[in-house]
Amino acid sequence: EVDTVVIDFAAEYDRAASENSLRTRLVKRLTIDKTDGAGIFQHSPGDITAGNARLSFADVVLPPISANEKLVMSYYKGLNVDHTSKDGADGVGFVVAVDGKEVHRSLKQTKEWEKVSCDLSQFAGRTANISLEMDALGNSSFDQATWGHPRIIIAGRRHTRKVIRKVFGIKLSGVKAASAAATTLHEATNGAVTHVSSFYRHLDLDAMTREAAADPHARA
């Protein structure tokens, strides 16, 4: 089971409007804490008197939530360069704004990823303009920042996600076809369900796995 995602900002990057940034771009592949996803690179403006760099998403539908649920903005904050080791660098501010009003701010000076979240439950049940902003603070030196896996989720509302992976390299030797009806096998674990279907009724999965593991040409 996974959290219900309202909007994945990286996935919706192409519909956003960027302004006042030295550079903003989509990071298509970004693995953080062994989790694959995407991110958004955003550099603060060169002229800090112009305000924050801004990436705006218009007309984001924020659904109603129940009493035991929360609408949460979740992301990882990271810098390309550790500001604590650079003279003059003073960090950045990761800012979330709803309908032009700042509702969240998180400062960052070090390079490593840090997970951050903020409660947006007060906006549930409405359509809003949401912007991801980068504040240069005192100056824009080395302000190469990334929003990792930025999204809004409904915490407390879970759903099952089906993941299908094809497995190759298992040789079905000695298997007798009983009928054309497919046989389906399930194995449940804490995080997933293994689902195997075959038009062969009699499958010895243990033997098949051992055979595939022993085959130097087998791949999975």
Backbone bond lengths (Angstrom), bond angles and torsions (degrees), N, CA, C in turn:
res aa  C-N    CA-C-N  psi(-1)  N-CA   C-N-CA  omega(-1)  CA-C   N-CA-C  phi
1 E - - - 1.449 - - 1.526 110.69 -
2 V 1.314 116.15 145.68 1.464 121.59 -179.29 1.521 109.29 -132.82
3 D 1.332 115.66 162.81 1.452 120.23 177.96 1.533 110.44 -67.21
4 T 1.316 116.11 150.08 1.453 121.27 175.36 1.518 109.25 -78.07
5 V 1.328 116.16 121.34 1.462 121.57 -177.85 1.526 109.70 -93.31
6 V 1.322 115.79 127.07 1.464 121.38 176.27 1.523 109.70 -83.99
7 I 1.328 116.46 -48.74 1.466 121.59 176.03 1.519 109.45 -150.26
8 D 1.323 115.18 133.14 1.457 122.63 171.14 1.530 105.57 -100.68
9 F 1.331 117.21 107.93 1.457 120.24 -172.43 1.528 112.62 -64.38
10 A 1.320 117.64 -34.45 1.462 119.81 178.09 1.525 111.03 -66.77
11 A 1.334 116.36 -41.08 1.455 120.41 178.88 1.528 111.86 -66.05
12 E 1.334 116.24 -27.38 1.470 121.70 -179.02 1.533 111.68 -99.33
13 Y 1.320 117.24 15.92 1.463 121.54 -173.12 1.534 112.56 -56.00
14 D 1.314 117.58 -40.25 1.465 120.97 -173.81 1.530 113.07 -63.58
15 R 1.308 118.25 -21.39 1.468 119.28 -179.23 1.527 112.83 -94.45
16 A 1.329 116.81 0.57 1.458 120.96 -178.09 1.526 111.29 -88.15
17 A 1.338 115.38 156.92 1.464 121.75 177.64 1.527 109.28 -111.84
18 S 1.329 115.79 125.22 1.465 121.14 -179.07 1.519 110.35 -102.99
19 E 1.325 116.00 139.50 1.459 120.44 177.50 1.526 110.52 -148.37
20 N 1.325 113.73 150.32 1.458 121.85 171.28 1.531 113.62 64.31
21 S 1.308 117.53 27.97 1.467 121.37 -178.97 1.516 109.83 -118.84
22 L 1.340 116.52 141.19 1.459 119.55 173.96 1.524 110.16 -62.99
23 R 1.325 115.47 -36.36 1.468 120.03 174.60 1.516 109.98 -164.45
24 T 1.323 115.39 136.18 1.462 121.94 173.10 1.525 107.38 -133.82
25 R 1.317 117.16 134.44 1.464 119.78 179.78 1.522 110.60 -153.17
26 L 1.302 115.47 160.31 1.457 122.40 176.51 1.522 110.16 -83.14
27 V 1.311 116.79 133.01 1.472 122.39 171.81 1.527 105.89 -100.26
28 K 1.308 117.15 102.20 1.458 121.30 -169.00 1.526 113.37 -68.39
29 R 1.310 116.95 -34.76 1.466 120.64 -178.83 1.521 109.22 -127.08
30 L 1.319 115.31 121.01 1.452 119.91 -177.06 1.526 108.88 -147.74
31 T 1.340 116.54 112.29 1.453 121.79 179.89 1.522 109.10 -102.16
32 I 1.334 116.25 122.73 1.459 122.44 179.55 1.526 108.02 -130.73
33 D 1.322 116.85 128.84 1.468 121.45 -178.99 1.528 111.26 51.59
34 K 1.325 115.71 43.15 1.467 123.66 177.34 1.530 112.89 65.37
35 T 1.336 116.54 17.51 1.458 120.80 177.52 1.523 109.06 -113.80
36 D 1.344 116.38 126.00 1.455 121.36 179.99 1.527 110.42 -81.43
37 G 1.305 115.29 146.75 1.454 120.61 177.58 1.509 109.74 -176.35
38 A 1.321 115.48 -155.10 1.462 121.14 178.70 1.520 108.25 -136.33
39 G 1.321 115.79 172.98 1.457 119.60 -178.93 1.511 111.46 -149.17
40 I 1.313 115.62 180.00 1.458 121.98 178.74 1.528 108.59 -131.17
41 F 1.339 115.32 117.85 1.459 121.41 175.44 1.524 108.25 -83.85
42 Q 1.324 116.32 135.35 1.458 119.95 -177.80 1.532 109.21 -146.23
43 H 1.330 116.09 122.67 1.472 120.87 177.73 1.516 108.43 -102.54
44 S 1.314 116.00 136.89 1.464 120.51 178.19 1.531 110.05 -62.70
45 P 1.323 118.67 162.77 1.471 120.97 -178.29 1.526 112.09 -69.25
46 G 1.333 115.98 149.67 1.454 119.67 176.56 1.518 111.12 -67.62
47 D 1.330 116.22 -36.37 1.460 121.82 177.23 1.524 108.13 -98.28
48 I 1.323 116.66 100.14 1.461 119.47 -173.51 1.527 112.31 -70.58
49 T 1.333 116.98 -13.37 1.470 118.97 177.81 1.526 111.26 -74.04
50 A 1.342 116.34 -12.16 1.467 120.43 -178.70 1.526 112.36 -82.51
51 G 1.314 117.19 -5.43 1.459 120.33 -179.41 1.515 111.91 99.00
52 N 1.314 116.20 -167.11 1.465 121.39 -175.99 1.526 112.35 -75.89
53 A 1.342 115.81 152.31 1.458 119.78 163.58 1.517 106.66 -68.34
54 R 1.335 116.69 143.08 1.466 118.86 -170.57 1.526 110.75 -140.02
55 L 1.328 116.03 133.37 1.460 122.77 172.34 1.526 106.80 -121.87
56 S 1.330 116.30 111.74 1.468 120.92 -169.52 1.517 112.19 -107.28
57 F 1.324 115.21 134.95 1.460 123.57 176.57 1.528 107.48 -115.31
58 A 1.320 116.14 113.19 1.464 120.30 -176.10 1.519 111.18 -87.30
59 D 1.325 114.65 149.66 1.471 122.35 171.42 1.534 113.34 54.14
60 V 1.318 115.59 51.87 1.466 120.86 175.60 1.533 107.86 -83.73
61 V 1.318 116.33 121.72 1.463 121.40 -179.15 1.524 109.31 -83.75
62 L 1.319 115.86 116.23 1.460 121.95 179.30 1.524 107.84 -104.45
63 P 1.322 118.21 109.94 1.466 121.14 -171.22 1.524 113.27 -72.20
64 P 1.318 117.12 159.54 1.469 120.37 173.90 1.524 110.11 -63.62
65 I 1.314 116.83 153.04 1.459 121.98 178.76 1.518 109.31 -128.83
66 S 1.328 116.51 159.07 1.460 121.60 178.65 1.524 109.90 -87.92
67 A 1.321 115.44 176.52 1.468 120.91 -175.58 1.525 112.67 -63.72
68 N 1.324 118.03 -27.87 1.470 120.61 -177.92 1.536 112.45 -100.06
69 E 1.319 117.07 16.21 1.463 121.27 178.92 1.526 110.56 -119.17
70 K 1.349 115.45 159.13 1.459 121.51 175.99 1.528 109.25 -134.21
71 L 1.316 114.47 146.56 1.461 121.11 173.34 1.525 106.71 -95.27
72 V 1.329 116.47 116.04 1.465 120.48 -169.51 1.525 110.94 -126.13
73 M 1.327 115.46 130.65 1.459 121.84 169.17 1.524 107.50 -87.62
74 S 1.322 116.64 123.91 1.459 121.49 -175.90 1.530 109.61 -127.79
75 Y 1.331 116.86 136.81 1.462 120.84 177.68 1.527 109.90 -163.68
76 Y 1.327 115.07 166.36 1.468 121.70 170.21 1.528 107.49 -106.95
77 K 1.318 116.65 137.21 1.465 119.94 176.91 1.525 108.97 -106.10
78 G 1.327 115.72 137.07 1.454 119.55 -178.75 1.518 111.35 -151.97
79 L 1.322 115.91 156.39 1.461 123.22 177.08 1.526 109.38 -122.70
80 N 1.325 116.32 146.14 1.460 119.87 175.71 1.526 111.65 -69.96
81 V 1.339 116.77 -29.42 1.457 122.56 -176.68 1.527 109.30 -128.95
82 D 1.316 116.21 137.64 1.462 120.97 176.49 1.529 109.08 -73.15
83 H 1.317 117.05 114.26 1.465 120.70 -176.27 1.527 112.86 -71.05
84 T 1.306 117.03 -20.68 1.461 118.76 -179.54 1.523 112.02 -70.18
85 S 1.333 117.25 -14.11 1.462 121.14 -179.06 1.523 112.28 -106.52
86 K 1.328 117.85 5.37 1.460 121.46 -177.17 1.534 110.20 -119.05
87 D 1.321 115.86 125.53 1.462 120.49 178.17 1.525 109.94 -63.65
88 G 1.301 116.42 131.32 1.454 121.32 176.78 1.509 114.75 89.82
89 A 1.321 117.50 -20.47 1.469 120.04 179.78 1.528 109.45 -74.98
90 D 1.316 116.46 136.51 1.470 119.12 -175.36 1.526 113.60 -127.00
91 G 1.334 116.67 15.15 1.454 119.59 178.73 1.515 112.51 85.18
92 V 1.338 115.37 -176.61 1.466 121.92 179.82 1.524 108.85 -136.52
93 G 1.306 114.78 167.13 1.450 120.80 173.21 1.513 110.15 -118.22
94 F 1.332 116.49 119.41 1.465 121.28 173.60 1.534 107.13 -82.45
95 V 1.318 116.24 122.18 1.457 120.89 -172.92 1.534 110.03 -125.67
96 V 1.328 116.13 136.07 1.468 122.15 172.32 1.522 107.37 -114.22
97 A 1.327 115.89 129.90 1.461 121.03 178.73 1.524 110.02 -124.09
98 V 1.312 116.25 140.52 1.463 122.51 177.20 1.525 107.70 -119.00
99 D 1.338 115.48 121.85 1.470 121.77 -177.59 1.530 111.58 51.51
100 G 1.346 114.61 41.56 1.451 120.47 175.05 1.513 115.77 82.93
101 K 1.327 118.34 -1.43 1.456 121.66 -179.05 1.523 110.46 -110.38
102 E 1.326 116.44 128.14 1.463 120.84 178.68 1.526 110.56 -65.20
103 V 1.333 115.24 127.03 1.468 119.93 179.67 1.526 112.12 -120.78
104 H 1.338 116.36 -7.15 1.470 119.83 -178.42 1.515 108.98 -157.47
105 R 1.336 115.55 142.20 1.468 122.00 176.24 1.518 108.50 -146.99
106 S 1.335 116.56 134.58 1.456 121.75 177.52 1.524 108.56 -139.68
107 L 1.337 116.79 124.06 1.459 121.40 -177.54 1.523 111.04 -85.64
108 K 1.335 115.56 150.78 1.458 120.39 -178.86 1.525 110.20 -144.98
109 Q 1.345 116.87 129.89 1.456 122.00 177.15 1.527 113.18 -126.23
110 T 1.317 117.35 -21.03 1.463 121.06 -176.05 1.528 110.70 -102.51
111 K 1.316 115.52 165.51 1.465 121.28 -171.16 1.525 113.38 -81.77
112 E 1.327 117.88 -34.84 1.469 120.12 -170.36 1.535 111.33 -66.25
113 W 1.334 114.87 156.11 1.460 120.74 179.38 1.527 110.99 -70.69
114 E 1.314 115.57 139.89 1.462 122.24 173.39 1.523 108.48 -133.04
115 K 1.321 116.37 132.21 1.465 119.56 179.33 1.520 110.27 -84.42
116 V 1.330 115.04 136.55 1.459 121.65 -176.18 1.525 108.74 -134.01
117 S 1.312 116.52 148.93 1.462 120.21 174.66 1.521 109.30 -145.98
118 C 1.325 115.98 155.62 1.457 121.26 174.83 1.525 108.94 -143.42
119 D 1.302 115.63 148.19 1.459 122.65 -175.37 1.528 110.11 -86.86
120 L 1.327 115.83 119.83 1.467 121.41 178.15 1.524 111.69 -112.55
121 S 1.325 116.21 20.94 1.464 120.49 -174.59 1.532 113.09 -58.42
122 Q 1.313 116.88 -28.35 1.468 119.96 -178.78 1.526 112.40 -64.05
123 F 1.345 116.58 -17.48 1.464 120.41 -178.31 1.524 112.66 -100.80
124 A 1.317 118.11 3.41 1.468 121.29 -178.69 1.533 110.33 -61.65
125 G 1.328 115.04 142.47 1.459 120.34 177.48 1.510 114.53 86.14
126 R 1.313 117.75 15.65 1.456 120.04 -179.75 1.520 110.67 -140.49
127 T 1.317 115.83 167.71 1.459 122.26 174.86 1.518 108.12 -103.77
128 A 1.335 116.70 131.10 1.465 120.29 -173.13 1.519 111.30 -138.96
129 N 1.321 115.11 159.82 1.459 122.09 171.54 1.531 107.55 -96.83
130 I 1.316 115.96 122.60 1.468 120.85 -175.76 1.519 109.22 -117.86
131 S 1.320 116.18 133.80 1.465 119.65 178.54 1.517 110.98 -126.16
132 L 1.317 114.70 140.79 1.460 123.15 172.83 1.524 105.87 -99.90
133 E 1.320 117.14 122.06 1.453 121.07 -172.11 1.526 111.67 -125.45
134 M 1.328 114.95 151.69 1.456 121.14 178.43 1.524 108.75 -122.08
135 D 1.326 115.58 117.38 1.460 122.13 179.84 1.526 108.77 -94.68
136 A 1.324 116.95 125.92 1.463 121.06 -179.00 1.522 112.41 -73.98
137 L 1.302 117.82 -12.56 1.463 123.03 -174.24 1.536 108.88 62.06
138 G 1.340 119.09 -118.84 1.464 120.13 -176.66 1.513 114.43 -81.32
139 N 1.359 116.91 -32.55 1.468 120.96 178.72 1.529 108.79 -156.39
140 S 1.333 115.64 170.17 1.462 119.71 -175.33 1.522 113.53 -103.50
141 S 1.315 117.86 16.38 1.464 121.13 -179.14 1.530 111.48 -63.28
142 F 1.326 115.89 125.05 1.473 123.59 176.32 1.546 112.30 59.63
143 D 1.325 117.48 26.77 1.476 120.15 -178.23 1.529 111.86 -82.28
144 Q 1.322 115.56 54.89 1.465 122.04 179.25 1.528 107.69 -94.62
145 A 1.313 116.26 94.49 1.469 121.54 -170.53 1.527 110.97 -116.13
146 T 1.336 115.31 155.49 1.461 120.51 179.59 1.516 110.76 -135.29
147 W 1.335 114.48 133.99 1.462 122.40 168.66 1.532 106.95 -87.10
148 G 1.315 117.36 112.48 1.455 120.95 -179.78 1.521 111.94 -93.38
149 H 1.322 116.04 125.79 1.467 122.35 177.64 1.540 112.20 50.64
150 P 1.332 118.73 48.96 1.472 119.91 -176.67 1.535 111.56 -75.36
151 R 1.303 116.81 129.33 1.463 120.28 -178.40 1.515 110.79 -162.81
152 I 1.307 114.83 162.17 1.458 121.35 171.50 1.522 107.37 -110.21
153 I 1.324 116.15 129.70 1.455 121.01 -179.30 1.528 110.11 -123.96
154 I 1.310 115.31 164.12 1.461 121.00 170.41 1.518 106.69 -101.78
155 A 1.328 116.44 100.42 1.464 120.97 178.70 1.524 109.29 -70.97
156 G 1.322 115.95 130.45 1.455 120.83 -177.56 1.507 113.32 99.80
157 R 1.336 116.70 -8.51 1.474 120.62 176.34 1.518 107.40 -116.69
158 R 1.322 115.47 109.86 1.457 121.37 -176.04 1.522 110.45 -110.76
159 H 1.328 115.43 153.25 1.453 119.86 173.88 1.522 108.82 -144.02
160 T 1.316 116.01 160.56 1.460 121.88 -178.11 1.518 109.83 -88.93
161 R 1.325 115.96 129.24 1.455 121.65 178.16 1.521 109.04 -106.18
162 K 1.321 116.30 129.11 1.460 120.95 179.73 1.528 109.23 -91.68
163 V 1.325 115.65 124.81 1.459 121.75 177.63 1.523 107.95 -119.21
164 I 1.315 116.64 124.19 1.462 121.20 -178.53 1.517 108.94 -112.72
165 R 1.330 116.09 123.02 1.454 121.16 176.35 1.522 108.59 -122.95
166 K 1.322 116.08 131.33 1.462 120.12 175.82 1.523 109.12 -82.82
167 V 1.317 116.76 135.47 1.461 122.36 -179.67 1.523 108.32 -112.88
168 F 1.335 116.31 127.73 1.457 121.72 -178.16 1.529 109.72 -116.02
169 G 1.311 116.08 161.53 1.456 120.46 171.53 1.511 114.52 98.56
170 I 1.346 118.47 0.08 1.461 120.88 177.05 1.525 108.33 -94.19
171 K 1.308 117.08 119.11 1.452 122.57 -177.93 1.525 109.77 -90.52
172 L 1.309 117.31 121.33 1.463 121.89 -177.39 1.525 110.57 -87.76
173 S 1.316 116.48 61.01 1.461 120.06 -179.21 1.526 110.18 -82.37
174 G 1.302 116.42 139.44 1.451 120.90 175.71 1.509 114.57 74.07
175 V 1.322 118.52 13.05 1.461 121.20 -179.89 1.513 109.03 -92.21
176 K 1.319 115.91 129.79 1.451 121.09 -178.61 1.525 110.59 -99.07
177 A 1.312 115.04 131.51 1.456 119.25 177.87 1.515 109.54 -78.81
178 A 1.328 116.53 121.33 1.461 120.56 -179.00 1.519 110.88 -89.38
179 S 1.315 117.38 -38.33 1.466 121.51 179.52 1.505 108.39 -165.26
180 A 1.301 116.77 177.03 1.455 121.13 179.50 1.519 111.61 -83.61
181 A 1.330 117.62 -6.00 1.466 120.62 179.64 1.515 110.28 -73.60
182 A 1.326 117.14 133.30 1.456 121.09 -177.92 1.517 110.90 -74.60
183 T 1.321 115.87 141.95 1.453 122.41 174.04 1.522 108.46 -102.46
184 T 1.310 117.89 133.71 1.452 122.64 -179.17 1.515 110.18 -119.04
185 L 1.312 116.53 130.54 1.452 122.77 179.43 1.522 109.23 -118.86
186 H 1.309 117.09 143.73 1.464 122.00 179.43 1.529 109.03 -127.24
187 E 1.343 115.41 143.45 1.458 120.54 171.08 1.522 107.34 -137.16
188 A 1.321 117.62 115.98 1.467 121.86 -176.55 1.518 110.70 -95.14
189 T 1.328 115.81 138.65 1.461 122.33 172.23 1.518 107.53 -127.93
190 N 1.337 116.71 -176.34 1.462 119.32 -179.19 1.514 112.56 -63.07
191 G 1.331 116.91 -35.42 1.457 118.66 -173.02 1.509 115.77 -110.42
192 A 1.357 117.87 -10.27 1.458 117.59 -173.59 1.526 110.74 -159.13
193 V 1.311 114.83 170.43 1.454 122.07 175.02 1.525 107.57 -125.07
194 T 1.321 116.59 124.67 1.448 121.27 174.85 1.513 108.29 -85.88
195 H 1.323 116.11 126.51 1.460 121.52 -175.03 1.524 107.83 -123.76
196 V 1.319 117.91 118.00 1.460 122.69 -178.64 1.508 109.15 -122.77
197 S 1.322 116.78 126.20 1.460 121.23 177.24 1.525 109.35 -121.91
198 S 1.309 115.71 143.30 1.454 120.09 178.66 1.520 109.90 -153.82
199 F 1.331 115.93 153.01 1.457 120.22 174.21 1.528 110.95 -85.90
200 Y 1.344 116.00 5.39 1.454 121.11 172.10 1.516 107.93 -102.21
201 R 1.320 117.02 128.12 1.444 120.47 -174.64 1.530 111.75 -76.28
202 H 1.343 118.13 -32.40 1.459 120.92 -174.13 1.525 109.82 -106.58
203 L 1.331 116.76 105.52 1.453 122.11 179.38 1.524 110.06 -122.35
204 D 1.327 116.66 124.86 1.456 121.73 173.37 1.523 106.60 -99.59
205 L 1.350 116.87 90.31 1.458 120.72 -173.51 1.518 112.02 -64.39
206 D 1.338 117.80 -37.16 1.457 120.45 178.71 1.524 111.02 -60.21
207 A 1.326 115.86 -46.94 1.460 120.25 -179.27 1.530 110.90 -65.56
208 M 1.330 116.13 -39.87 1.461 120.26 179.99 1.529 111.18 -64.61
209 T 1.338 116.81 -40.60 1.459 120.75 179.79 1.522 110.97 -66.30
210 R 1.363 116.41 -42.93 1.464 119.88 178.85 1.528 110.50 -62.61
211 E 1.322 116.57 -40.01 1.444 120.74 -178.70 1.540 110.01 -65.77
212 A 1.336 115.68 -42.01 1.458 118.92 -179.38 1.519 111.31 -67.38
213 A 1.331 117.58 -37.80 1.468 121.76 -179.72 1.521 111.36 -66.70
214 A 1.334 116.22 -31.60 1.457 120.20 -177.64 1.536 112.11 -82.99
215 D 1.323 116.37 -14.12 1.471 121.22 -178.10 1.522 109.27 -85.50
216 P 1.330 119.68 114.66 1.468 120.59 -178.03 1.531 113.25 -65.54
217 H 1.325 116.55 -17.00 1.466 120.33 -179.91 1.525 111.70 -95.69
218 A 1.330 116.31 -3.34 1.450 119.01 -178.70 1.517 109.87 -74.94
219 R 1.325 116.60 149.19 1.450 121.26 176.47 1.520 108.43 -141.82
220 A 1.336 116.18 150.80 1.461 120.02 -179.84 1.506 109.41 -133.12
